[in-house]
Amino acid sequence: MAIPESAVLFFYVAVWYVCNTYYNIYNKKALNQIHAHWTVAFTQLVVGVVWCMIIYGLQIRKFPKLKASDWLSLAPIGLFAAASHGGSVLALGAGSVSFAQIVKACEPVFAALVALAIPPVEIKPALAYMMLLVIVAGVGLACVKEGKGVEINMFAFGWASFANLAAALKGKLGKDVTHTLKADKSKNMDAANVYAVMNILSAAWTLIVVLFTEAPTIQGTWDHTIKDAAAACKKDPKGPKCYTANDLIINVVASGVFFYLYNEFAFAFTAKVGPVTSSVLNTLKRVIIIVATAIVFGEAMERNAMIGSGVAIAGTMFYSLAEMHGKNKAKKA
């Protein structure tokens, strides 16, 4: 008996949402524990590479058959994927999960600007551009603290915006390349393998960043982190700053596992329904993440932050719907 398509899609979304939420939780725990955020980002990608190799080794999935020229054509896209992931991790390390998610809701703004700046130029429907203003207004409102005025964590804002720009460039420049490779069935480049290859390339690019930034001091950073944690345990065994080396390793590895799984199922869902529907559900996912992490980490959200995040997320969703309406209208014309 064949499984209904709706049931398969529901399963994809459920796993995507659950894994994404747990990724943010374990990621934030790891980032709170050790100040080597590029190394954490790299390790998460390495966990994904190991996961891929196990799957390929057990022949659960066919290995992608790519030529050297294919890898070279994908390398720039892998660079943007690495920048997007690294920026997101550093944003989460610098500020709250909720703030990072609110700024990440601005991704359509960057995508629209990139679509106008890089040929072939893509013009969005007027309503979509109006929704971009709604998104910006929502993020702006979320940054206004009651009785304090505008208060922005510039480090978190900057890295989240960097991640948004990288994601927009990846989407714009990688669309044709990945579509071409997926169309050639001999290369075994289905949605899962496209993400696997992106993960491998991202790990390679992130390793270069780590080698030039945190690698020379990582042993000292690790020793200092564990020493401080041990001292914190003596003062307050149940406090948030009390943890062991094993706790830190588990948080990093778990975040890597959940990062890979949520992206793989998100890619699989997008391949089934298309990017616009996926974008809408990606927007709704942010609400779940903000609520869940606020509970886990005790992140208090002021009224402006809640209203602003709601406006920005709603604007993102309606932007996607307006874009889909514009594309459907263009097809009928």
DOTI-172628 format. One record per residue: x, y, z of N, C-alpha, C in turn; residue in one letter. Coordinates in Angstrom, 3 decimals, decimal comma, padded with zeros to 6 digits. Layout:
% DOTI-172628
    n.east   n.north      n.up   ca.east  ca.north     ca.up    c.east   c.north      c.up  tidren
         X         Y         Z         X         Y         Z         X         Y         Z       a
...
% end
This chain:
% DOTI-172628
    n.east   n.north      n.up   ca.east  ca.north     ca.up    c.east   c.north      c.up  tidren
   000,838  -001,202   000,000   000,000   000,000   000,000   000,877   001,257   000,000       m
   000,668   002,113  -000,972   001,468   003,326  -001,104   001,104   004,342  -000,018       a
   002,132   004,997   000,506   001,911   006,030   001,517   001,419   007,294   000,820       i
   000,336   007,900   001,292  -000,181   009,125   000,668   000,879   010,230   000,653       p
   000,891   011,002  -000,432   001,860   012,086  -000,583   001,738   013,093   000,555       e
   000,513   013,369   001,003   000,303   014,330   002,086   000,956   013,856   003,376       s
   000,917   012,531   003,613   001,534   011,973   004,819   003,055   012,102   004,762       a
   003,609   011,898   003,567   005,059   012,028   003,390   005,488   013,472   003,639       v
   004,746   014,423   003,085   005,070   015,836   003,260   004,948   016,256   004,722       l
   003,924   015,761   005,397   003,752   016,070   006,825   004,938   015,538   007,628       f
   005,393   014,336   007,291   006,542   013,745   007,981   007,783   014,594   007,754       f
   008,006   015,030   006,512   009,160   015,869   006,200   009,138   017,154   007,030       y
   007,983   017,808   007,075   007,860   019,065   007,807   008,056   018,852   009,305       v
   007,469   017,769   009,832   007,581   017,487   011,268   009,039   017,274   011,675       a
   009,768   016,461   010,898   011,178   016,201   011,208   011,998   017,480   011,038       v
   011,703   018,235   009,987   012,383   019,513   009,730   012,223   020,459   010,916       w
   010,996   020,643   011,380   010,726   021,564   012,484   011,368   021,098   013,790       y
   011,204   019,824   014,103   011,738   019,289   015,365   013,263   019,388   015,378       v
   013,900   018,945   014,288   015,361   018,968   014,233   015,896   020,396   014,234       c
   015,201   021,310   013,559   015,642   022,703   013,543   015,565   023,320   014,933       n
   014,507   023,007   015,655   014,358   023,523   017,016   015,455   022,988   017,927       t
   015,703   021,678   017,852   016,745   021,088   018,693   018,135   021,570   018,280       y
   018,318   021,827   016,985   019,604   022,385   016,542   019,863   023,717   017,228       y
   018,874   024,593   017,236   019,046   025,905   017,850   019,307   025,789   019,349       n
   018,661   024,842   019,999   018,857   024,659   021,442   020,267   024,172   021,743       i
   020,694   023,082   021,082   022,032   022,536   021,341   023,126   023,486   020,848       y
   022,861   024,170   019,751   023,832   025,118   019,221   024,069   026,254   020,210       n
   022,976   026,818   020,730   023,097   027,924   021,684   023,795   027,463   022,965       k
   023,500   026,259   023,414   024,183   025,732   024,609   025,689   025,646   024,372       k
   026,073   025,116   023,211   027,497   024,977   022,897   028,170   026,341   022,788       a
   027,508   027,289   022,138   028,082   028,624   021,948   028,205   029,388   023,266       l
   027,289   029,107   024,204   027,377   029,723   025,530   028,539   029,152   026,325       n
   028,953   027,941   025,983   029,976   027,252   026,761   031,398   027,518   026,288       q
   031,593   027,666   024,976   032,952   027,879   024,467   032,959   029,009   023,435       i
   033,911   029,911   023,582   034,000   031,050   022,666   034,979   030,701   021,542       h
   034,550   029,773   020,701   035,300   029,390   019,500   034,242   029,059   018,460       a
   033,524   030,088   018,048   032,290   029,878   017,302   032,495   029,391   015,872       h
   033,577   029,802   015,226   033,876   029,256   013,903   034,223   027,775   014,002       w
   034,893   027,405   015,083   035,234   025,994   015,289   033,978   025,165   015,523       t
   033,024   025,724   016,273   031,749   025,038   016,488   031,029   024,858   015,152       v
   030,993   025,912   014,348   030,341   025,838   013,037   031,001   024,768   012,155       a
   032,332   024,734   012,181   033,063   023,745   011,385   032,773   022,327   011,866       f
   032,795   022,131   013,180   032,541   020,798   013,735   031,150   020,305   013,372       t
   030,178   021,189   013,395   028,818   020,815   013,005   028,783   020,297   011,571       q
   029,518   020,963   010,681   029,572   020,531   009,288   030,315   019,201   009,146       l
   031,356   019,018   009,946   032,110   017,754   009,914   031,217   016,590   010,340       v
   030,372   016,822   011,339   029,422   015,784   011,762   028,549   015,383   010,579       v
   028,124   016,364   009,800   027,332   016,080   008,612   028,102   015,282   007,576       g
   029,380   015,605   007,396   030,224   014,874   006,439   030,353   013,413   006,871       v
   030,590   013,194   008,160   030,695   011,824   008,687   029,387   011,072   008,464       v
   028,279   011,758   008,723   026,950   011,157   008,512   026,798   010,714   007,053       w
   027,213   011,567   006,131   027,130   011,244   004,699   027,968   010,014   004,360       c
   029,194   009,999   004,871   030,090   008,902   004,555   029,550   007,560   005,067       m
   028,906   007,592   006,228   028,299   006,366   006,765   027,174   005,892   005,855       i
   026,321   006,834   005,422   025,202   006,492   004,548   025,698   005,945   003,213       i
   026,731   006,588   002,657   027,278   006,110   001,392   027,979   004,768   001,578       y
   028,699   004,631   002,703   029,416   003,384   002,970   028,486   002,193   003,116       g
   027,322   002,428   003,722   026,334   001,355   003,895   025,466   001,182   002,640       l
   025,739   001,991   001,633   025,019   001,951   000,348   023,512   002,203   000,513       q
   023,185   003,017   001,514   021,796   003,423   001,698   021,410   004,425   000,608       i
   022,403   005,177   000,161   022,181   006,178  -000,874   023,315   006,089  -001,887       r
   023,003   006,364  -003,147   024,020   006,335  -004,196   024,954   007,530  -004,064       k
   026,242   007,283  -004,245   027,243   008,332  -004,147   027,136   009,239  -005,372       f
   027,202   010,556  -005,200   027,135   011,454  -006,360   028,341   011,271  -007,279       p
   028,074   011,198  -008,567   029,135   010,998  -009,552   029,465   012,333  -010,220       k
   030,373   013,065  -009,610   030,719   014,394  -010,090   032,144   014,426  -010,635       l
   032,315   015,152  -011,720   033,640   015,367  -012,280   034,311   016,531  -011,554       k
   035,607   016,683  -011,806   036,337   017,793  -011,180   035,720   019,133  -011,575       a
   035,265   019,234  -012,818   034,647   020,478  -013,282   033,339   020,764  -012,548       s
   032,627   019,694  -012,174   031,383   019,876  -011,416   031,674   020,427  -010,024       d
   032,694   019,868  -009,386   033,071   020,340  -008,048   033,509   021,803  -008,101       w
   034,241   022,162  -009,161   034,691   023,553  -009,302   033,510   024,505  -009,511       l
   032,507   024,053  -010,267   031,338   024,905  -010,495   030,518   025,084  -009,222       s
   030,584   024,109  -008,336   029,836   024,166  -007,082   030,606   024,854  -005,957       l
   031,917   024,981  -006,117   032,754   025,532  -005,044   032,309   026,928  -004,587       a
   032,017   027,869  -005,510   031,571   029,192  -005,042   030,257   029,137  -004,262       p
   029,377   028,231  -004,666   028,099   028,073  -003,952   028,363   027,519  -002,554       i
   029,317   026,594  -002,463   029,703   026,065  -001,159   030,284   027,137  -000,266       g
   031,001   028,096  -000,875   031,564   029,216  -000,119   030,449   030,052   000,505       l
   029,407   030,355  -000,284   028,294   031,146   000,240   027,505   030,363   001,287       f
   027,400   029,049   001,084   026,717   028,213   002,079   027,488   028,220   003,392       a
   028,823   028,156   003,295   029,672   028,200   004,489   029,539   029,549   005,195       a
   029,509   030,624   004,410   029,373   031,968   004,986   028,014   032,130   005,664       a
   026,973   031,585   005,043   025,631   031,667   005,628   025,565   030,920   006,952       s
   026,129   029,719   006,976   026,112   028,937   008,218   026,976   029,585   009,288       h
   028,181   029,989   008,906   029,079   030,614   009,873   028,499   031,897   010,438       g
   027,909   032,714   009,580   027,299   033,954   010,047   026,164   033,705   011,016       g
   025,349   032,704   010,716   024,228   032,365   011,600   024,716   031,901   012,965       s
   025,760   031,081   012,973   026,313   030,575   014,231   026,889   031,730   015,053       v
   027,631   032,617   014,422   028,216   033,744   015,154   027,139   034,701   015,664       l
   026,065   034,846   014,909   024,953   035,692   015,367   024,302   035,101   016,607       a
   024,122   033,780   016,608   023,532   033,104   017,763   024,466   033,170   018,971       l
   025,762   033,123   018,697   026,716   033,204   019,797   026,771   034,582   020,419       g
   026,468   035,614   019,609   026,576   036,991   020,095   025,318   037,480   020,796       a
   024,169   036,927   020,445   022,910   037,410   021,017   021,939   036,284   021,278       g
   020,712   036,648   021,560   019,688   035,642   021,850   019,235   034,958   020,570       s
   018,685   033,768   020,715   018,170   033,029   019,562   017,022   033,803   018,924       v
   016,161   034,383   019,759   015,000   035,103   019,238   015,429   036,288   018,376       s
   016,440   037,047   018,817   016,893   038,199   018,042   017,493   037,752   016,709       f
   018,288   036,694   016,752   018,889   036,179   015,514   017,814   035,732   014,535       a
   016,765   035,076   015,047   015,677   034,621   014,186   014,898   035,790   013,597       q
   014,732   036,848   014,385   014,025   038,034   013,888   014,800   038,663   012,735       i
   016,120   038,821   012,900   016,931   039,410   011,837   016,985   038,475   010,631       v
   017,035   037,170   010,878   017,058   036,200   009,778   015,784   036,266   008,950       k
   014,701   036,768   009,554   013,449   036,926   008,808   013,601   037,953   007,699       a
   014,683   038,754   007,751   014,948   039,758   006,714   015,589   039,160   005,463       c
   015,782   037,869   005,428   016,453   037,248   004,282   015,810   037,607   002,937       e
   014,460   037,665   002,839   013,858   038,057   001,548   014,292   039,443   001,070       p
   014,587   040,349   002,002   015,043   041,690   001,617   016,361   041,581   000,852       v
   017,274   040,787   001,376   018,569   040,595   000,727   018,402   039,849  -000,599       f
   017,503   038,865  -000,615   017,271   038,101  -001,844   016,726   039,003  -002,950       a
   015,823   039,899  -002,582   015,235   040,811  -003,572   016,281   041,778  -004,114       a
   017,164   042,282  -003,243   018,206   043,205  -003,674   019,223   042,506  -004,571       l
   019,587   041,282  -004,200   020,524   040,509  -005,019   019,907   040,208  -006,381       v
   018,608   039,916  -006,404   017,915   039,635  -007,665   017,932   040,839  -008,601       a
   017,966   042,033  -008,029   018,019   043,255  -008,843   019,448   043,615  -009,248       l
   020,408   043,219  -008,423   021,790   043,647  -008,645   022,578   042,717  -009,562       a
   022,235   041,436  -009,577   023,018   040,451  -010,338   022,191   039,906  -011,502       i
   022,703   040,010  -012,730   021,987   039,477  -013,895   021,853   037,951  -013,810       p
   020,798   037,390  -014,388   019,660   038,084  -014,992   018,774   038,729  -013,914       p
   018,402   039,983  -014,160   017,620   040,753  -013,187   016,228   040,142  -013,043       v
   015,797   039,994  -011,793   014,467   039,454  -011,509   013,635   040,537  -010,818       e
   012,528   040,899  -011,449   011,629   041,901  -010,885   010,496   041,199  -010,137       i
   010,345   041,513  -008,878   009,281   040,928  -008,071   007,990   041,727  -008,243       k
   006,846   041,137  -007,899   005,580   041,892  -007,933   005,618   043,055  -006,942       p
   004,848   044,109  -007,245   004,822   045,302  -006,393   004,434   044,956  -004,962       a
   003,483   044,035  -004,813   003,041   043,651  -003,473   004,182   043,009  -002,682       l
   005,031   042,259  -003,370   006,177   041,629  -002,692   007,120   042,697  -002,143       a
   007,373   043,733  -002,932   008,249   044,809  -002,458   007,617   045,552  -001,280       y
   006,306   045,675  -001,278   005,625   046,311  -000,146   005,814   045,488   001,119       m
   005,800   044,167   000,960   005,989   043,293   002,119   007,408   043,402   002,679       m
   008,362   043,750   001,829   009,729   043,954   002,315   009,779   045,119   003,295       l
   008,992   046,147   003,018   008,919   047,281   003,943   008,308   046,855   005,275       l
   007,328   045,952   005,213   006,704   045,431   006,427   007,735   044,656   007,252       v
   008,547   043,849   006,567   009,579   043,065   007,252   010,564   043,979   007,968       i
   011,053   044,988   007,241   012,022   045,931   007,822   011,405   046,672   009,013       v
   010,128   047,065   008,865   009,445   047,760   009,958   009,330   046,871   011,188       a
   009,029   045,597   010,971   008,909   044,662   012,084   010,220   044,472   012,820       g
   011,307   044,306   012,073   012,624   044,156   012,693   013,002   045,431   013,443       v
   012,685   046,573   012,840   012,972   047,842   013,498   012,230   047,988   014,813       g
   010,947   047,619   014,819   010,149   047,694   016,045   010,697   046,754   017,111       l
   011,150   045,571   016,694   011,691   044,604   017,653   012,958   045,121   018,332       a
   013,640   046,071   017,691   014,880   046,625   018,251   014,630   047,813   019,187       c
   013,378   048,233   019,310   013,048   049,371   020,178   012,695   048,851   021,575       v
   013,503   049,183   022,551   013,271   048,771   023,928   012,408   049,807   024,643       k
   011,431   049,317   025,370   010,529   050,230   026,078   011,306   051,047   027,111       e
   011,188   052,373   026,995   011,856   053,270   027,929   013,323   053,484   027,643       g
   013,881   052,797   026,624   015,312   052,912   026,318   015,572   053,370   024,883       k
   014,582   053,272   024,037   014,772   053,616   022,631   015,365   052,451   021,857       g
   015,998   052,752   020,731   016,578   051,716   019,872   017,802   051,103   020,552       v
   017,786   049,803   020,641   018,899   049,081   021,265   019,186   047,836   020,434       e
   020,316   047,842   019,751   020,646   046,758   018,831   021,970   046,105   019,234       i
   021,964   044,786   019,289   023,214   044,043   019,448   023,871   044,022   018,066       n
   024,784   044,964   017,819   025,327   045,151   016,480   026,121   043,940   015,997       m
   026,766   043,240   016,907   027,542   042,069   016,504   026,591   040,974   015,990       f
   025,521   040,719   016,749   024,551   039,712   016,326   023,829   040,151   015,055       a
   023,459   041,435   015,003   022,769   041,974   013,827   023,665   041,877   012,587       f
   024,928   042,232   012,761   025,860   042,213   011,635   026,080   040,825   011,076       g
   026,303   039,843   011,963   026,541   038,479   011,486   025,284   037,842   010,908       w
   024,118   038,139   011,474   022,869   037,620   010,920   022,616   038,214   009,534       a
   022,922   039,498   009,362   022,767   040,142   008,060   023,771   039,576   007,057       s
   024,979   039,320   007,523   026,004   038,675   006,689   025,508   037,307   006,213       f
   024,891   036,565   007,117   024,348   035,249   006,765   023,219   035,388   005,749       a
   022,380   036,396   005,921   021,289   036,637   004,975   021,821   036,938   003,573       n
   022,839   037,793   003,492   023,421   038,142   002,196   024,042   036,914   001,538       l
   024,760   036,119   002,327   025,391   034,914   001,785   024,341   033,925   001,280       a
   023,252   033,776   002,038   022,182   032,865   001,624   021,525   033,345   000,327       a
   021,363   034,672   000,200   020,769   035,239  -001,015   021,674   035,006  -002,225       a
   022,968   035,192  -002,050   023,919   034,958  -003,134   023,974   033,480  -003,508       l
   023,919   032,629  -002,510   023,910   031,182  -002,776   022,685   030,801  -003,609       k
   021,532   031,334  -003,230   020,310   031,024  -003,958   020,322   031,547  -005,377       g
   020,832   032,771  -005,569   020,850   033,395  -006,889   021,848   032,717  -007,819       k
   023,074   032,515  -007,343   024,139   031,995  -008,197   024,130   030,474  -008,317       l
   023,508   029,808  -007,337   023,546   028,355  -007,352   022,373   027,687  -008,028       g
   021,329   028,460  -008,302   020,094   027,875  -008,833   020,323   027,131  -010,148       k
   020,944   027,784  -011,108   021,137   027,171  -012,426   022,111   025,995  -012,371       d
   023,177   026,144  -011,578   024,191   025,087  -011,487   023,592   023,807  -010,911       v
   022,881   023,933  -009,807   022,305   022,741  -009,175   021,200   022,132  -010,023       t
   020,406   022,965  -010,688   019,351   022,442  -011,559   019,940   021,630  -012,711       h
   021,054   022,114  -013,261   021,713   021,407  -014,363   022,228   020,048  -013,906       t
   022,845   020,031  -012,730   023,383   018,770  -012,210   022,272   017,792  -011,846       l
   021,177   018,301  -011,283   020,054   017,436  -010,916   019,373   016,858  -012,157       k
   019,407   017,601  -013,250   018,761   017,131  -014,481   019,514   015,965  -015,117       a
   020,821   015,859  -014,831   021,626   014,749  -015,359   021,544   013,578  -014,382       d
   020,673   012,630  -014,678   020,421   011,514  -013,751   021,654   010,649  -013,501       k
   022,603   010,672  -014,420   023,797   009,840  -014,258   024,678   010,323  -013,105       s
   024,462   011,567  -012,663   025,291   012,132  -011,591   024,736   011,843  -010,193       k
   023,550   011,265  -010,109   022,927   010,932  -008,808   022,766   012,160  -007,900       n
   022,443   013,276  -008,496   022,327   014,520  -007,711   020,863   014,831  -007,407       m
   020,269   014,012  -006,553   018,926   014,332  -006,085   019,027   015,386  -004,975       d
   017,895   015,757  -004,366   017,895   016,820  -003,357   018,830   016,487  -002,189       a
   018,808   015,222  -001,747   019,639   014,817  -000,603   021,123   014,931  -000,932       a
   021,511   014,506  -002,133   022,920   014,565  -002,506   023,378   015,990  -002,805       n
   022,478   016,827  -003,291   022,836   018,234  -003,484   023,222   018,852  -002,147       v
   022,408   018,577  -001,114   022,742   019,129   000,194   024,015   018,501   000,748       y
   024,198   017,187   000,536   025,401   016,518   001,032   026,659   017,145   000,431       a
   026,632   017,405  -000,867   027,784   018,016  -001,532   028,005   019,434  -001,008       v
   026,918   020,195  -000,819   027,037   021,548  -000,264   027,652   021,505   001,131       m
   027,269   020,506   001,918   027,789   020,379   003,283   029,285   020,084   003,263       n
   029,715   019,214   002,344   031,134   018,870   002,228   031,948   020,109   001,830       i
   031,448   020,841   000,838   032,145   022,048   000,392   032,154   023,120   001,486       l
   031,046   023,247   002,196   030,972   024,216   003,295   031,994   023,900   004,372       s
   032,139   022,616   004,683   033,117   022,205   005,693   034,530   022,570   005,254       a
   034,827   022,368   003,972   036,164   022,676   003,459   036,450   024,178   003,540       a
   035,481   025,009   003,143   035,657   026,458   003,209   035,766   026,946   004,656       w
   034,943   026,374   005,547   034,963   026,809   006,952   036,265   026,409   007,628       t
   036,827   025,269   007,211   038,116   024,846   007,758   039,186   025,904   007,494       l
   039,163   026,504   006,319   040,146   027,547   005,981   040,017   028,723   006,953       i
   038,773   029,114   007,241   038,541   030,220   008,181   039,072   029,854   009,564       v
   038,770   028,628   010,010   039,205   028,176   011,333   040,727   028,175   011,433       v
   041,400   027,690   010,399   042,863   027,607   010,422   043,508   028,983   010,575       l
   042,854   030,009   010,015   043,427   031,354   010,072   042,924   032,177   011,255       f
   041,963   031,649   012,011   041,412   032,434   013,127   041,575   031,726   014,476       t
   040,865   030,647   014,684   040,785   030,031   016,022   041,710   028,844   016,238       e
   042,181   028,212   015,165   043,009   027,010   015,315   044,266   027,230   016,165       a
   044,983   028,332   015,988   046,216   028,513   016,772   045,988   028,586   018,283       p
   044,794   028,989   018,697   044,534   029,170   020,132   043,468   028,218   020,672       t
   043,039   027,247   019,866   041,896   026,421   020,273   042,201   025,568   021,500       i
   043,425   025,074   021,639   043,759   024,258   022,808   043,676   025,097   024,085       q
   044,212   026,311   024,025   044,141   027,199   025,183   042,708   027,594   025,501       g
   041,922   027,833   024,460   040,510   028,175   024,660   039,764   027,022   025,311       t
   040,038   025,801   024,852   039,394   024,607   025,421   039,773   024,458   026,897       w
   041,067   024,527   027,207   041,529   024,352   028,593   040,916   025,408   029,512       d
   040,883   026,661   029,036   040,323   027,752   029,826   038,828   027,549   030,056       h
   038,137   027,085   029,025   036,688   026,853   029,118   036,370   025,784   030,152       t
   037,079   024,673   030,084   036,824   023,563   031,013   037,216   023,943   032,437       i
   038,298   024,720   032,583   038,722   025,166   033,916   037,669   026,078   034,542       k
   037,144   027,014   033,750   036,107   027,920   034,255   034,837   027,166   034,616       d
   034,498   026,164   033,809   033,294   025,371   034,074   033,442   024,588   035,379       a
   034,638   024,036   035,615   034,887   023,285   036,849   034,782   024,204   038,064       a
   035,303   025,426   037,918   035,210   026,396   039,014   033,758   026,782   039,273       a
   032,979   026,916   038,208   031,560   027,265   038,342   030,780   026,143   039,029       a
   031,173   024,904   038,776   030,499   023,750   039,390   030,714   023,717   040,899       c
   031,888   024,175   041,338   032,159   024,212   042,769   031,278   025,242   043,477       k
   031,006   026,362   042,777   030,175   027,408   043,362   028,690   027,067   043,298       k
   028,266   026,549   042,151   026,845   026,255   041,941   026,711   025,053   041,004       d
   026,639   023,840   041,574   026,589   022,618   040,751   025,405   022,575   039,788       p
   024,348   023,322   040,073   023,173   023,304   039,202   023,055   024,559   038,328       k
   024,063   025,404   038,377   024,028   026,644   037,605   024,268   026,411   036,131       g
   023,907   027,363   035,276   024,064   027,226   033,829   025,525   027,204   033,371       p
   026,424   027,722   034,220   027,837   027,746   033,847   028,588   026,502   034,306       k
   027,857   025,578   034,921   028,464   024,322   035,381   028,224   023,235   034,344       c
   029,294   022,729   033,767   029,192   021,641   032,785   030,549   020,954   032,685       y
   030,564   019,797   032,067   031,803   019,037   031,892   032,221   019,069   030,422       t
   033,399   018,540   030,161   033,875   018,455   028,778   032,927   017,601   027,950       a
   032,412   016,543   028,559   031,471   015,667   027,840   030,186   016,406   027,475       n
   029,722   017,271   028,377   028,517   018,055   028,089   028,735   018,943   026,859       d
   029,898   019,572   026,800   030,220   020,450   025,683   030,300   019,657   024,377       l
   030,970   018,517   024,427   031,099   017,671   023,228   029,732   017,210   022,745       i
   028,888   016,802   023,689   027,536   016,340   023,325   026,749   017,463   022,666       i
   026,833   018,663   023,208   026,091   019,797   022,638   026,547   020,109   021,219       n
   027,860   020,080   020,994   028,378   020,382   019,655   027,989   019,288   018,654       v
   028,190   018,037   019,048   027,880   016,917   018,144   026,377   016,838   017,875       v
   025,572   016,987   018,929   024,115   016,938   018,760   023,637   018,053   017,839       a
   024,222   019,245   018,000   023,828   020,352   017,119   024,196   020,038   015,674       s
   025,326   019,357   015,472   025,734   018,970   014,122   024,785   017,957   013,503       g
   024,365   016,984   014,300   023,428   015,959   013,808   022,101   016,597   013,432       v
   021,567   017,422   014,326   020,272   018,051   014,063   020,361   019,072   012,926       f
   021,519   019,735   012,793   021,698   020,681   011,690   021,616   019,954   010,356       f
   022,306   018,815   010,265   022,291   018,083   008,998   020,906   017,526   008,699       y
   020,268   016,954   009,709   018,958   016,342   009,493   017,900   017,368   009,086       l
   017,885   018,514   009,777   016,839   019,487   009,441   017,033   020,027   008,027       y
   018,274   020,223   007,615   018,521   020,711   006,259   018,190   019,652   005,214       n
   018,503   018,408   005,501   018,210   017,346   004,526   016,705   017,216   004,304       e
   015,935   017,259   005,393   014,486   017,131   005,243   013,873   018,401   004,648       f
   014,464   019,558   004,930   013,994   020,796   004,311   014,238   020,760   002,806       a
   015,412   020,263   002,392   015,713   020,127   000,967   014,751   019,151   000,306       f
   014,469   018,038   000,989   013,565   017,032   000,433   012,164   017,605   000,273       a
   011,723   018,379   001,256   010,395   018,992   001,188   010,334   020,003   000,050       f
   011,372   020,823  -000,082   011,410   021,824  -001,151   011,368   021,165  -002,519       t
   012,057   020,038  -002,659   012,067   019,324  -003,938   010,675   018,827  -004,306       a
   009,853   018,572  -003,287   008,497   018,070  -003,525   007,506   019,181  -003,844       k
   007,602   020,303  -003,144   006,555   021,339  -003,233   007,013   022,633  -003,888       v
   008,324   022,828  -004,030   008,818   024,067  -004,617   009,297   025,045  -003,562       g
   010,104   026,045  -003,968   010,737   026,966  -003,020   009,783   027,917  -002,307       p
   008,677   028,302  -002,963   007,795   029,290  -002,352   007,053   028,709  -001,153       v
   006,447   027,534  -001,338   005,758   026,867  -000,228   006,737   026,578   000,904       t
   007,929   026,146   000,533   008,957   025,865   001,529   009,330   027,127   002,291       s
   009,393   028,259   001,582   009,732   029,535   002,216   008,680   029,951   003,233       s
   007,406   029,718   002,902   006,317   030,050   003,825   006,448   029,234   005,109       v
   006,684   027,933   004,961   006,803   027,070   006,144   008,091   027,359   006,913       l
   009,129   027,780   006,201   010,366   028,173   006,870   010,129   029,396   007,750       n
   009,247   030,276   007,290   008,888   031,468   008,064   008,114   031,089   009,321       t
   007,130   030,220   009,169   006,332   029,789   010,320   007,190   029,038   011,337       l
   008,208   028,364   010,837   009,116   027,617   011,717   009,795   028,532   012,723       k
   010,069   029,761   012,321   010,767   030,693   013,206   009,953   030,981   014,469       r
   008,632   030,974   014,338   007,777   031,207   015,505   007,999   030,115   016,543       v
   008,036   028,864   016,077   008,242   027,726   016,980   009,605   027,822   017,649       i
   010,627   028,154   016,880   011,981   028,251   017,428   012,076   029,355   018,476       i
   011,491   030,511   018,173   011,542   031,639   019,118   010,859   031,267   020,429       i
   009,687   030,651   020,349   008,950   030,280   021,558   009,697   029,199   022,338       v
   010,148   028,156   021,639   010,820   027,029   022,305   012,107   027,468   022,992       a
   012,943   028,250   022,294   014,217   028,666   022,886   014,014   029,694   023,993       t
   012,972   030,514   023,871   012,676   031,470   024,941   012,352   030,735   026,236       a
   011,648   029,610   026,116   011,303   028,793   027,287   012,540   028,110   027,851       i
   013,338   027,488   026,962   014,510   026,724   027,404   015,553   027,627   028,054       v
   015,819   028,788   027,453   016,884   029,667   027,943   016,367   030,819   028,796       f
   015,067   030,869   029,021   014,509   031,929   029,848   014,708   033,303   029,250       g
   014,603   033,389   027,916   014,788   034,670   027,229   013,492   035,474   027,296       e
   013,494   036,511   028,084   012,301   037,355   028,200   012,180   038,232   026,959       a
   010,987   038,303   026,395   010,747   039,132   025,217   009,795   040,265   025,578       m
   010,244   041,483   025,349   009,396   042,636   025,620   008,265   042,718   024,596       e
   007,300   043,583   024,901   006,135   043,711   024,023   006,533   044,094   022,602       r
   007,438   045,073   022,467   007,857   045,500   021,132   008,550   044,373   020,367       n
   009,332   043,581   021,098   010,023   042,465   020,450   009,028   041,434   019,940       a
   008,013   041,136   020,726   007,006   040,157   020,304   006,195   040,667   019,119       m
   005,757   041,940   019,204   004,969   042,499   018,107   005,831   042,635   016,854       i
   007,043   043,148   017,020   007,944   043,329   015,890   008,295   042,022   015,198       g
   008,581   040,982   015,998   008,903   039,684   015,402   007,698   039,120   014,657       s
   006,509   039,317   015,230   005,292   038,848   014,570   005,067   039,546   013,233       g
   005,293   040,873   013,218   005,133   041,652   011,983   006,150   041,218   010,937       v
   007,419   041,058   011,347   008,472   040,668   010,409   008,218   039,279   009,832       a
   007,828   038,349   010,690   007,576   036,981   010,230   006,357   036,927   009,319       i
   005,309   037,669   009,670   004,120   037,730   008,815   004,469   038,366   007,470       a
   005,287   039,424   007,499   005,707   040,068   006,258   006,466   039,117   005,358       g
   007,326   038,288   005,959   008,086   037,305   005,194   007,162   036,290   004,539       t
   006,174   035,840   005,282   005,231   034,861   004,743   004,434   035,449   003,577       m
   003,932   036,675   003,757   003,136   037,295   002,701   004,001   037,693   001,501       f
   005,285   037,957   001,738   006,207   038,192   000,628   006,291   036,951  -000,250       y
   006,434   035,793   000,393   006,517   034,533  -000,352   005,236   034,266  -001,131       s
   004,100   034,535  -000,495   002,815   034,319  -001,163   002,641   035,278  -002,336       l
   003,061   036,541  -002,160   002,972   037,521  -003,241   003,880   037,132  -004,402       a
   005,053   036,607  -004,077   005,983   036,153  -005,107   005,392   034,979  -005,887       e
   004,776   034,052  -005,174   004,152   032,896  -005,825   003,004   033,341  -006,725       m
   002,194   034,296  -006,244   001,078   034,811  -007,037   001,589   035,473  -008,313       h
   002,695   036,229  -008,189   003,275   036,888  -009,351   003,780   035,895  -010,385       g
   004,406   034,819  -009,921   004,919   033,797  -010,845   003,774   033,074  -011,551       k
   002,721   032,749  -010,801   001,561   032,070  -011,403   000,904   032,961  -012,442       n
   000,812   034,263  -012,144   000,190   035,216  -013,057   001,031   035,328  -014,341       k
   002,354   035,317  -014,180   003,254   035,421  -015,343   003,134   034,194  -016,246       a
   002,920   033,024  -015,640   002,792   031,794  -016,418   001,519   031,798  -017,249       k
   000,452   032,359  -016,697  -000,832   032,387  -017,395  -000,866   033,428  -018,516       k
   000,018   034,429  -018,384   000,014   035,518  -019,375   000,505   035,048  -020,752       a
% end
